[in-house]
């Protein structure tokens, strides 16, 4: 069965997500931005969600992690939790 490891930054607004994405595209450190801005408890770990399987996250999140290119910043992705910037570290 497939599994993946990803990190993310969760924020309330699309505008904040877009601003953070611009910083990341200019070379900002993902983990540092996650620690500073993410609303998810994973922010304390630099946004690291660890390893998980399809279906463990909400569908919009799963679709990015299991279908989009690895090691790229994807998003903002809207879920009921807010707006995510997602970086898939690996898929196996």
N, C-alpha and C positions, 0 to 999 in steps of 0.2 A: 504494500500500500504506500502511496505517496506521502511524503512529509516535507516540511519546509521549516526554515528558520527566518524570522523577519524582525525588523525593528520599525517603530513608527513614532510619529509625533501627532498627538491628538490635541486639537484646539477647537474653540467654540465657533469661530467665524471663518468664512471663506477668505475674507480679506487678510486675516492673520496667517492663514495657511499659505496664501499666495506670497506674502512677504517673507515667510520662512523659507519657502521653496526658492525664492530668488537668492536668499543668502546661501542656501545649500549649493545652488548652481554656480555660485561665485567661489565655492570652496570652503564654506563654513563647516565645522565639525558637527556631524549628525548627532552624536551622543551628547555633546555639550548643549546643543539647541533643545534636545529632548529633555534633558535635566532641567533646563531653565523654563521651558514653555509648555511641555506636555501635561495635559490634565489626567492622563492615564497613570495608574500606580507604576507602570513599567518605566515611566520617565526617570525614576530614581536610578534605574539600571541603564540609562542612556537610550531608553525606548525599546530595549531588547525584550521580545515576547517569548524567546526560547523556541523550542521545536514544537510543531503542532501538525495535525492532519487535516485534510479537507473536511469541512463541516463543523470544525470547532470554533471558527470565527464566523461573523455575519457574512452573508453571501457577497456583498460588494467588496469586502476585504479579501475574502477567499479568492475571488476572481482575479484580483491583482496579484496576489502572492503565488497562485498556482498557474497563471496564464501569461503574465507579462514578463519581460526580460529581467533577469537577476542583476543585482548590484546597480540598478538605476533607481532614481527617485520618482515615484509615481504619486499622482494625486494633484490637487486635493480630491479625496474620495469621501463622499458624504455617507454617513450612517446615522443611526438614531443617537449615537454618542457625540457626534460633531463631525469635524473634518480631519481626515488623516493624511499625512504624508507617509508613504510606505516605501521601505527599502527591503527587498528580499535578499537575504544573505546567501542562501543556498536552497536547492530542492533536491530531494533524493527519492 
